[in-house]
């Protein structure tokens, strides 16, 4: 109970840093799971570190702001309002957010800007199409039942969403990896 109270207090006092820590941890676990499932002989700790860093320092702060922007959408019945928010989220924000994640992940892998962009173009459509099969359902739950201050964190740590986030992060990690001879390194 002390841990739960401490966590709730930190979330109330420092919502963004708390959400950043949780997001980085979940993403790191997702990458570790992807590496384990792909039978990598040796754990690539730098790959896990890159994925955790991207999640905690880019994804969590962006989502933290995004959910506050999305909350400003008004008008209509509860169902219409949900539909508006979901459409804005999945058709406007999600494509750009997925592209930014892919580009930044490649850049963190020491790719040049040009190569990061080329790899983004290769992977984006498949990842965005897959995200449309997963995240709208998560966002319906998130937007209907989760208080604003808890949306980013619960998107990562609630029972249902943890499984989705863990497997989604594993999917992103697995999908964005290429054999070293396919990738042009930038140093």
N, C-alpha and C positions, 0 to 999 in steps of 0.2 A: 504493500500500500504506500510506503514511503516513496518508492520509485515512481509510482503513478502520480502521486501528489507533486513530486519534484518535476516530473515531465509536464504536468498541467500548468504548474506555476511558470516554468520556463517558456512554454508555449504562449501563455498570457503576457509575460514580461518581454520576451524576445521571440516573437513568432517566426520571423524570417531566419535568424541563425539556427533555431531549433529545426525548422523545416529543411534547411540546407544540410544539416548533419544527418537527418533521417534519409533524405533523398540520396545523398552520397553513399550512405551505408547500403541502402536497397540496391542501388545501381552496381556497387561493387560486388554485392552478393550475386546479382544477375549475371555479371560478367564471369565471376568465378564459376557459377553453375554452367554457363555456356562453354567455358573452357573444359570443365570436367566432362560434360556431355559429348564434346567433340573429341574426346580422348587425347587431348594435348598431353604429351609426355611430361612436360614441365610447366608449372604454373608461371604465366607471364605477369609478374606483379606490376610492371609498368603499364601494361594494357589495362589492368584493373584500376590502377591509380588514375590513368587518363579518363576512364569512364566515370569513376567516382567524382573526380574533379569537375568534369563537364556537368554532371548531374547536380552537384551541390553548388557550383559557382555560376552556372548559366541557367540550367533548367528550372531549378527551384525558385530563384529570384524572378525569372521571367513569368513563371506560373503564378507566383505570389502577386505580382502586379496585374497579370491578365485576369485573374479571378475577381479582382477589385474593379477592373474596367468592365468586365462582363456583368457584374452586379448592377451597374448603372443602366443597363437596358431595362426599359419600362414599357408598360402598356399592354392592354388586353387581359384576357382571363389567365389563370395560372397555367393552363395547357398551352395557350398561345405564347405566353411569355417563355415557357420552357422551350417551345419549338424555335422561337426567335434566338434564344441564347445558344441552343444546340447548333442551329444552322450557322450562326456567326462563328462559333467555336470550331466546328468541323470543316466549314467551307472557306473561312477567311484566315483564322489563326493557325489551325493545324497544318495546312500545307507549308506555310512560312516557317513555322516552328520546327517541323520535321526537316526542312531544308537547312535551317540554321544549325540544328543538331548535327546533321550529317557533315556539313561543311566544317564546323568546329571540331568534330571528332577527327576528321582526316587531317586538319591542320595540326591538331595536338599529336598526331602520329608522324609529325615532321614532314608532311607533304607540302609542296609549294602551293601557292594560292591557285595557280592554274590547274594543277593536278587534283587539288581538293575539289575544285569546281567540276572537273571532268568526272570524278568518282561520284560526286553528288548527282550529276545527270544520269549516271548509270543506275544508281540505287533508289533515287527518290520515288519514282512512280510505284514501284513494288512496295516500298515501305509505307507510303501514304495510303495505297489501296488496302494494305493489310491493316493499317491503323483504323480505317473506316469500318472494319469488321469487328474491332475490339473496343475502341474508346467511346463511341457514342453511348453504348450501354452503361459504361462506367460513369460518363458525364451525366447521364440522366439521374442516376443514384446520387451522384455528387451534388448536382444542382438542386435536386428536390429535397434531399434529407440532411445534408451536411451544412452546418453553419459556416459562414464565410471564412472565419479565422482558422478553421480546421480543414478547408478543402485541399490545399496542397499536401498537408501532412497526411490526411486520410486517403488521399489519392495514392500515397505510398505505403501506408501502414495499416489500414483497416483490413480485416480478415479477407474479404473478397478482393479488394484492390491490391493487397500485397501480392496475392497470387498472380493477378493480372500484371502488376508492375514488375514483379520478378521475372515472369515469363516474357513480358514485352522487352525489358532490358536485356534479357538473355537473347531474344530474337534480334534486337538491334546489334548487340555485340557480335553475334554469329554472322549476321548478314553483312556487316561492314568490314569483316576481316578478309584479307586477300593474301594469297601466298606472296612472300617477300619479292619474288621475281616479277610479279605483276605490278608492284608499286614502285614508283619513281621516288626515291628519297630526296629530301631537300635539307641541306645542312648549311 
